[in-house]
Each structure stands twice: as structure tokens, then as C-alpha cells.
Amino acid sequence: MYSTMRRDGRLAAVLNGYTLQLRRAQWQLDGAGCRPEVVQLVADGLGLNVAGRDKPTGAKRHGVSWSEHLRAALGHLTFGHFGFELVAEITDGRARLTTLAERLPQSIAGIHSDPKTGALLGVDQSTIRGPKNSPQIPAGRLAWYCHEREGAAWQGVSLLRPSYAAWLIKREMIRVAAISNRRWGAGVPVAEALAGTNPTPAQMAEAQAMMSAARAGDQAGAAVPPGFTAKIVGLSGSVPDTLGFIEWLNREMASSALMPHLDLGQGGNGGSRALGQAFLDSWTLALESIAENIADTATRQIAARIVEWNFGDDEPVPTVTISGVGSRREVTAESLQLLLSSGALAADPALEAWVRREYRLPERETPTSAVPAPPPAESPPTARTRRAPKTSPDQLALPIGAS
């Protein structure tokens, strides 16, 4: 059902609004309080950059791609959950994460949890052949992303679940609107027998065939059999506003996902800039909450296990962090000037080269010279460095002891 729902135009826009914003945010690994070799091992395993290092490490042909993993993990917003099985190999005496194998929600046959604590014990897959152990994939080998879990309900709740009723009715209304336009959008040709006539069955069949074959056109016309009159009958009376009802259902689905800003300015719906900003603020808070949940799951169920494999349970674990959710800062010439004048940035060759590329300026022909340091501020004179008062030449020429 959710696989069908996510193909709806409005719900696809809702999901893309969430997933694309989270995918374009800045994901990093924070190694505060951890040894450098531990941080580097986890960063290599997850394919993340370490916070504080401006230059990322080189791309790797093997191992985990964080961007691809995140794209798949965001499927838990659609289905309520999404699992990955951790696969590692021993290289140079270290257990290195090589794969986060997707375990699609459609293939999950059962989810096991501890009856006392509610902790996840593992899952069963309907696609696994061979001996049926329970659980087939234990929790120790799983990274399990879950949306809005309640207690031991590790199946989670889909982001689309509140939209189900509106989506189901919308499907019916679309069919009604299509039938209405196809059947009653144009008038129906009708041949009516005149009063006092008694047409034979053959004449009725002939009139029926003529009316069924009637089509609009520049040269269209018909000769009515004797005793009949032809007319085009349209729909009479008021009919429900099906398209208006579909628009209302779309608004309900967007509002259930905290995205009413999708309808601002549509269908006569106005809205001030302040109202739109208020909508965006609530949606951004939802984005940040989901991002923090993903980062916490990746830290506890992936990064912590890499550290445990290699360094034991007592070793501090680097944390997955995220920043820049739902924000986009445009770099303009004015913003650069403010950053440089305030001292937040320093002009260097790399910055100048980036500015020239962004603004499509020609490259510098002469080598960039070092930026001169600003002159030190002159300190006020102290008692030891205070200058003697100026004297006139006549005073300097007086002999010692003269008044």
C-alpha cells in the first residue's frame, strides 16, 4: 500500500521535500574525545568526512558510500522502518566495514523484540532460503532505522500513514472526475419520437445507431428519420465540485506531513510571507528531529560496532553529526565583503581562486602575493617609555650649572 501511495503526485512531493533536504545537508563524523586512529577507522567505514578537516579524504572504490546509504535509509519515512545488515572483512588485523546490505521492508517477514525490555532482537526475511533460524538476522548485525517507534513496535509508523484516508478517497474522486469529463463533459445526442407516432423497433434501432455515431466536426450533420427529432442533451442541475474536493484532499495530505506551504498561492489560497515562514519553521524542526534520529541510529548501531570489533566496549565512539538542515546560504559579493571586513575570513589564494570560478572571472596571470599583515596597533606610552618634554635649542646650549 505504501509503495502505491508514494507514487501519488502530492505524496511524492512531500517525500522529496523531506529526503532531498536531508540528503543535501552536511553529514560529518565528530571525533571529540576519541583517538585519531579510531576516528579514521570509523570515517573510512562509513564514508564520512571528519569534522574540522576541510580537505576530505580520497574516494574509495570499495566500502560504504554514505550518500547512497542515506538515500536508502530514508526509505524508513515511507515504510516506517528500513534495515541494513553489516558486512565486514579483516584487513591488516582490523575489521573494516565493507557493506551495509539493504534489507527491504517488503522482504521482512517478522520482527523479534525482547518481551521484557522491548529491545530489538532481530528480524526474519521471507527471501532467505535454508534453515529457518529465529531470528535469521540478529540485532547485532543490523542497523535498523525506525520512524516514530512506540515501545517494542519496531515496525515504526510511516510518514504517509496519516494521509491514507485522504489518499484513498482521492483515488476514487479522480476516477469520478475522469468518468464525469468523459461521459458528461459534452452533450449526449438524443433522437426523440414525436408525439402521436408509433415507431417500429427497426426505426428505433436506426435512430439509436444514428445518434451513437454522431460526432462534432466542421462538416458534421444528420438527417433525422420521419417521426423523430434530434437534440443534444446536456447535464442539468448542480453537480458536486469534484476537482475542488480533490484539491482539499491534497491540502489535507500536505498538512498531515507539516508541509502546508506547498499549497500557498495555489487555487486562490494566498498567504503572507510571515505565514509561509511560520510553516517553514515547523517543517524545519521536523527535519532536524528526523536527522538527529538518523545520526543517533548510525552512531549506536554502526559506528559503535566498528569500534567494538576493533577496540572493545570501553573505547569512546565518534558520533555522526549533521548541520545545515533545511537551510541554504547564498554566497554573494556582499556577503564575502562582510565576512572579510569583519575578520571571519582571510583572503588567501584558495579563496580568490574560488571566487573567480564562481563569478566566471579570468584567472590571475601573475602569482598571488601574500596578503600583508595589518600594522600592529600603537600602544599608549607607559611610564618607562614616556618621552622627555621638548626643549628649545637655547636650553640645550646652556652649560651645566647655569640657570
N, C-alpha and C positions, 0 to 999 in steps of 0.2 A: 504494500500500500504506500509506504513512504517512497519507494522507488518511482511510483507513478506520480505521487504528489510533487516531488522535486522537479518534474518536467513542466509543471504549470508555470505560465509566464510570470505571474506575480510572485509565487513562492521561489522561483529560480532567482528573481531579483533580490529577494530577501536573503537567501543563502549566499549569493555572490557578495552582497553588501557586507556580510559577516566574514566570510572566508577570505576574500581578497584583501580586506583591510588587515586581517591578522597575518596574512602571508607577506605583506609588504612591510610589516613592522620590523624593527631591529631586534633580532634574537642573538644573544651572546651567552657566554659562559663566564660566570663570576667566580674567580678562584681565590677570593679573600679568605685568609686563614688556612689555605691548603698549600702543600708543597708543589713546586713548579712541575716536577715530573708527573704528579698525579693530575694536575690541571691539563697538561699537554696530552696525556693518555686519554682522558675523557673527551677533550676537544677533538682529538683525531677520531675517536669512535663515533661521536655524534655529528661530526662535520660542522662544528660551530667555531666562530671566532672567539678569542678570549677578550674579555672586556679590558680596555686600557691599551690594547695593541692596535695601532692604527693600520698596520700592514697585515693583511690576512695571510694565512699560510697557503701554499700552493695547492691547486686542485688535485684530487686523488682519483685514480681510475677505479679503485676498489673501495669498499666500505659504504657507510651510510651517507646519503645526501639529506641534510636537514630540510631543505626546501621541499624535496619530494616526500619525505616522511611527514612533514607538517601538512602538505596538501591532502595526503591520505588520512591523517589523523583527524582532520577537521570534518571527516565524514561522520564523526560521532554527533555532530549537531543535527544531521539528517536522521540517523537511525537511533540515537540515544547512546550508542556505545560503538567502539571500534578498537580491536585488539591487534597486537603485534607480538610475534614470537622472536625472542632474542637469539641470535646465532653468532657464535664467536669461534675464533681459531687461535691456537697457540703459536705465537711468533716471537722469537728471541726471548723465550721464557716469560712472555706476557700474554694474557688472554685479551685479545683485541676484538671488539665488536665489529662484525663484518656485514650483518644483515639484520634488518628489522622487518621480518616477513609478515605481510598483511594477512590477517585472519578476518575475512569479510563477514559482516554481520549476517548475511544471508546463509552462511555456512555454519553458524553456531547452533548446535542442537541443544545444548544445555549449559547453564552457568551454576557452578557449585560455590557455596559460601558456608562459613562456619556457623552452625546453629546458635552458638553462644555469643560470639563476638561480632558476627556478620562479616568477617574478613573474607576476601576473595580467596578461594582455594584452587580454582582452575576452571577450564571450560572443556566442553566436548564439541567436536566437529563432525558434521554428518558426512564430510568428504574423506575422512581418514579411514583407510582400509586396514585390515589386520586385527590383532587382538584388541578388544574393547576394554581398555583400562579406564577407570573413572577417578579423577578427571584425566582426559587424554593429554591435555597441555596444562601442567601445574602452574600455579601463580608465580612461582619463582622464575619461570621462563617467559612471563607475559609482561607486556606494557599495555595496560588497559585504560583507555580514555573513556570517561563516563560523564554524561551531561545530566546535572540535577539529580544525582543519586539520592535515594531515600533509604536509609538503613542498609539492609542486605539486598536491595533491589539493584543489582549491578547491571541490569539492562538499561537503566537510565530512562530519561524522558526526552523524546525528540523535540527539537525546536519547532517542528511543524505540527506537533500534536494539538495545540490549541486551535490551529487553523483547520482541523479535519472537518468539522461540521460545515463551516463556510465553504470549504473547497468542494465537499460532496454536493451541496446544493448548487454551487456554481456550475458544476459539470452538467447537471440537469437543466439549468437555466440556459446554458449555451446551446444545448440540443433544442430547447424550446424556441430560442431566438432563431436558430438556423431553420427549423421547420416553419416558423412563422414567416420568415422572409421568403422561403422557397415556395410555400403554399399560398400565402395570403398577401404577399408583398405586391402582387399585381392582381387585377380583377379576374374573375372567373367567367369565361364565355358561357352563356346560358341561352338555349333555344326553348321558348315557351309557346305552347299551343294556344291559339286564340280561343276566346270564349265561344261556345257553341259548336266547336269542332270535335271530331272524334277520330284522331289519327290512328292508323293501323300500327301494329308492332313494327312492321318494316319501316314505316315513316319515322317512328320514334328512334329506331336504330340508326337511320340515315342522318337524322338531326343530331343525335349524340356523336356520331363519327365526325360530322362537320364541325361541331363545337370543340371536340377534343383536338382536332387538327388545326384549330385557329391559332395563328401566331401574329405578333406585331411586326410590321415592316412597312417600307415605303410603298410597296405595291400590294399590300395585303387587302383582301376583300372577300366577300362571300355572297352567295345567292341563297336566300332562305327559301326552303320548300313552301308550297302553298299551305296556308293554315298555321304557320309558325311566325314568331317574331324573335329576333336575336338581340341580346343586350349583354353588356359587361357588368357583372355584379361585383361590387367591392365589399370589403368587410365593414359592417355597420356597428355602431355603438362603440363604447370605450373599451380599451384592452389594457392589461397590466403593462407597466413600464419595465419590460424585461431587462433592457440594457442598463437602466438606472439601478435596478436591483443587483445586477452583476457588478456594477461599479461600487455599490455599497458593500458587497461581499469582499471585493478586493481591498477596500479600506479596512474591513474587519481583520482580514488576514495580515495586513501590514501592521496594524495596531497591536495584534497579539504578539508580534515579534519586536515591539518597541521601535518600529520604523514608520510612524505616521507621516514623516517628512516626505515619503515617496509620493504622497497624494497632494502635497501643497501645489497650488496652481493648476490642478487637473480638475476638469469637469465643473468649473465655476468655483472651486474651492480656493479661496485666497489665503492670506496669511501674512502676518508681518514678519520682518526679519528677526525680531525678538522671539516670536513664537517658533520659527524654524530653528533658532539657536537652542531654545529650550528642548525641542525634540532631539536635536543632535547631541546635546549634553547627556540626556538619559540613555541614548543609544551607545554613546562612547563609554559610559560607565558599565554597560552590559558587555561591551567588547573587552574592556580591561579585566572584568571578572572572569570571563572565559579564558583570556590569555593567561591570567595568573593560575588558573586551574590546570591548563596545559603545561605551563612551566613547572608547577609543583609535581605533576604526574611524571614528567620527563626526568626531573631531578631524583624522585624517590624510586622510580621503577626502572630507570635506565642508567643514569649516572651513578647512583648508589651501588648498583650491581656490578658495574665495571670496576669501581673502587674495591668492592668486596672480593671480587675474583682475584685481584692482584695484591691488595694491601691489607685485607682483613676488615673486620667490622668496626674497629676503633678509629680508622683513618677518617679525617674530615672530608666531606664530599663537596665538590664545586656545585654551584647552583645555576640552573638555567634561568636567565632573566630576559625580560622584554621591555622595550621602550618605544615610544613613538606610535602608540596605538591610536588610530583614528585622527592623526594629525599630519599635516604636510606643510613644511616651512619652505616657502619660495625664497631662493637666494637672488636678490636683486642688487644692482649697483648701490642703491641707497642703503640697504641692509649691510652690505660689505663695508661701506664707508663708516657706518655707525660702529660696527664691530672693531674696525681698525682704529678709529679715533678714541674709542673707549678703552683700548688696550686688551680686549678679549681675544683678538687675533693679531698676529705679527706678519707683516708682509715678507714672504720668502719666495724663492724661485718656484717651488711647487704650487703655491697658491696663485702666483702670477700666471703660470702655465695653465692652470685650471680655468682661471677667469678668461684667458684668451681662447681656450677651446669652447667654453660655454657661450661666449658672446661672439664667436667666429671672427676673432681678430687675428691679424697676421702674426706669425711667430717673431720673436725678438731676433734680430740679426746679430747684435753684439751681445757678448756674455753678460749675464746679470751680475751686477756688482753687489757686494754685501751691503745691507742696509745699515747706515751709520747709526750708532747708538746715540740716544738723546744725551745732551750735556748734563752732567750732574747738577742738581740744584745747589745754589750757593748757600752755604750755611751761615747763620749770623755770627759775627765775631764774638769770641769769648774773651775772658779776662786775660788769657795768656797771649792771644793773637791780636789784642787791641793795638791799633796803631797809635803812635805818639801824635799829639796835636801839631798841626803845621806851624812852622815858624818862618818869620821873614828873613831874607838874606842878611839884613843888618844884625839880627840877633845871632845868626850863625857866625858872624865875623867878630863878635866880641871876644876878647881874651878871657881866659879863666880868671875868676875872681873879680872881674869888672862888674859894675852894677848896671 
